[in-house]
Amino acid sequence: MKYAEFNIEKNKIEFLNSVFGMESVLLNGKTVSKKFSFSGVKHKLNLNSENFILKSKYKQFDKREIELELVKNGTTIERQIVRADNKQRIYWVLIGTGLGFGAYKLLNFIIENLN
């Protein structure tokens, strides 16, 4: 799902995030960085011989926002805050519930077989 877009001169930097936490950064439609993240990560990219970093910070339990900061040569040039998709939160609640139930069953099985 596309969350944000930054326009630098005639270049387009896009930030995408999947339901399972895979972040992608596209430069003019081509993937330049792809990383897994629960709470945020730094994506490095090079545009016209200049170094850029797109920092993501996911506030999933607070405001359910993704804060994006585009940094050029160490200086912040643009910041965007976008709302996280509600579907993403529902999927993670379901996954957490499933893992918790599975861990309970596994530990219960181990304890019963130790006696």
Buried (B, 14 or more C-beta within 10 A) or exposed (E): EEBBEBEBEEEEBBBBBEBEBEBBBBBEEEEBBEBEBEEBBBBEBEBEEEEBBBBBBBBBEEEBBBBBBBBBEEEEEBEBEBEBBEEBBEBBEEEEEEEEEEEEEEEEEEEEEEE
